[in-house]
Amino acid sequence: MIVTGAARGLGRDYAGMFAADGASVLLADLDAQSVGDAAAAIFETVPGARVGSVVADVTDPAQTEAMAAAALDAFGRIDVLVNNAGIWGDLERSPLLETAPDYWDLVMAVNLRGPLLCTQAVVGAMREVRWGRIINISSMGAYMPAGVYGVSKLGLNQLTFALATELGPSGITVNAVAPGPIDNEATRLQVPPKGIQKMIDGTAVGRMGTAADLFGMIRFLATEEAGWITGQTFGVNGGFSSRL
Ligand SMILES: NC(=O)c1ccc[n+]([C@@H]2O[C@H](COP(=O)([O-])OP(=O)(O)OC[C@H]3O[C@@H](n4cnc5c(N)ncnc54)[C@H](O)[C@@H]3O)[C@@H](O)[C@H]2O)c1
């Protein structure tokens, strides 16, 4: 399997949890140093882990093709793709009317073009065995004013639905998980304390989520049992949507 954006944050956490489950995991990221370090750390902490790393910018088709080739070289198949790589910032300070065209292009390229290119790169191998699971990491930001980030993630939900329709006959499911606010490094760096409290207050359960809170759904969507579930976007958010 491949997890993109796995050099740090949630992608690194998912990769470690899948490896602990016994999956063969290729960590992909454009941050060359950190993605290698992340794979090495999993190898050290998970006995017998089958992990590798590859440097890949998900916005570049040559690099996503090379990423898929590296996974096939290492493991002989690609059964699961987790399209996790994404960029996001201080959502409340990103009004669309002030968004610079270059920032729009960057966010749309990483968050929307990236998952499409990665999917295009892996479907050949999945079609050959008539089995595959593609899991796109969306966001609750898709359902609220969240600047270009929200636009990109709502687009990702549509990409999920449309690709599921195209790939269903090949035995490949495509679903999205839309996390609510997660307590991790990126959130602490990008969201001021006032914003974090607002996020906590917006959940029904009264706390931020963790990578482990998200992983149960992601792991399930990667299983055989989830074969009749496709084209869906699942909110995993501590009841965040119920307070909008
Ligand atoms: N943290 C949250 O609260 C939260 C909430 C909802 C959704 N999400 C989504 O979860 C995903 C991961 O979030 P995170 O908090 O771990 O973010 P993060 O910033 O910690 O990690 C993102 C990773 O993606 C990589 N990346 C960025 N651009 C890339 C590119 N062009 N090619 C390859 N890799 C690239 C970065 O190097 C980094 O390792 C994102 O898609 C984000 O939108 C996060």
The ligand as a Tripos MOL2 file, in Angstrom:
@<TRIPOS>MOLECULE
LIG
   44    48     1     0     0
SMALL
NO_CHARGES

@<TRIPOS>ATOM
      1 N1         -4.7980   18.0520   11.0830 N.am      1 LIG1
      2 C1         -6.0950   18.2470   10.9800 C.2       1 LIG1
      3 O1         -6.7610   18.7720   11.9010 O.2       1 LIG1
      4 C2         -6.8240   17.8370    9.7260 C.ar      1 LIG1
      5 C3         -8.2240   17.9600    9.7040 C.ar      1 LIG1
      6 C4         -8.9040   17.5910    8.5610 C.ar      1 LIG1
      7 C5         -8.2140   17.1230    7.4470 C.ar      1 LIG1
      8 N2         -6.8670   17.0120    7.5010 N.ar      1 LIG1
      9 C6         -6.1770   16.5110    6.3000 C.3       1 LIG1
     10 O2         -5.2960   15.4620    6.6540 O.3       1 LIG1
     11 C7         -4.1630   15.4760    5.7830 C.3       1 LIG1
     12 C8         -2.8760   15.4990    6.6100 C.3       1 LIG1
     13 O3         -2.9170   16.6120    7.4790 O.3       1 LIG1
     14 P1         -1.7580   16.8730    8.5710 P.3       1 LIG1
     15 O4         -2.3880   17.6440    9.6510 O.co2     1 LIG1
     16 O5         -1.0500   15.6130    8.8610 O.co2     1 LIG1
     17 O6         -0.8170   17.8930    7.7260 O.3       1 LIG1
     18 P2          0.7870   18.0600    7.7320 P.3       1 LIG1
     19 O7          1.0030   19.4260    7.1570 O.co2     1 LIG1
     20 O8          1.3540   17.7420    9.0720 O.co2     1 LIG1
     21 O9          1.3070   16.9460    6.7240 O.3       1 LIG1
     22 C9          1.0920   17.0290    5.3460 C.3       1 LIG1
     23 C10         2.1500   16.2080    4.6230 C.3       1 LIG1
     24 O10         1.8840   16.3290    3.2110 O.3       1 LIG1
     25 C11         3.1380   16.5470    2.5700 C.3       1 LIG1
     26 N3          2.9340   17.2250    1.2810 N.ar      1 LIG1
     27 C12         2.5630   18.5060    1.0690 C.ar      1 LIG1
     28 N4          2.5540   18.7780   -0.2370 N.ar      1 LIG1
     29 C13         2.9200   17.6250   -0.8660 C.ar      1 LIG1
     30 C14         3.1220   17.2730   -2.2210 C.ar      1 LIG1
     31 N5          2.9380   18.1640   -3.2270 N.pl3     1 LIG1
     32 N6          3.4910   16.0150   -2.5190 N.ar      1 LIG1
     33 C15         3.6920   15.1070   -1.5340 C.ar      1 LIG1
     34 N7          3.5500   15.3810   -0.2250 N.ar      1 LIG1
     35 C16         3.1680   16.6400    0.0990 C.ar      1 LIG1
     36 C17         3.9370   17.4030    3.5420 C.3       1 LIG1
     37 O11         5.3380   17.3580    3.2680 O.3       1 LIG1
     38 C18         3.5730   16.7370    4.8660 C.3       1 LIG1
     39 O12         4.4420   15.6660    5.1720 O.3       1 LIG1
     40 C19        -4.3410   16.6720    4.8520 C.3       1 LIG1
     41 O13        -4.9150   16.2550    3.6340 O.3       1 LIG1
     42 C20        -5.2970   17.5560    5.6280 C.3       1 LIG1
     43 O14        -6.0500   18.4050    4.7850 O.3       1 LIG1
     44 C21        -6.1430   17.3620    8.6120 C.ar      1 LIG1
@<TRIPOS>BOND
     1     1     2 1
     2     2     3 2
     3     2     4 1
     4     4     5 ar
     5     4    44 ar
     6     5     6 ar
     7     6     7 ar
     8     7     8 ar
     9     8     9 1
    10     8    44 ar
    11     9    10 1
    12     9    42 1
    13    10    11 1
    14    11    12 1
    15    11    40 1
    16    12    13 1
    17    13    14 1
    18    14    15 2
    19    14    16 1
    20    14    17 1
    21    17    18 1
    22    18    19 2
    23    18    20 1
    24    18    21 1
    25    21    22 1
    26    22    23 1
    27    23    24 1
    28    23    38 1
    29    24    25 1
    30    25    26 1
    31    25    36 1
    32    26    27 ar
    33    26    35 ar
    34    27    28 ar
    35    28    29 ar
    36    29    30 ar
    37    29    35 ar
    38    30    31 1
    39    30    32 ar
    40    32    33 ar
    41    33    34 ar
    42    34    35 ar
    43    36    37 1
    44    36    38 1
    45    38    39 1
    46    40    41 1
    47    40    42 1
    48    42    43 1
@<TRIPOS>SUBSTRUCTURE
     1 LIG1         1 GROUP 0 **** ****
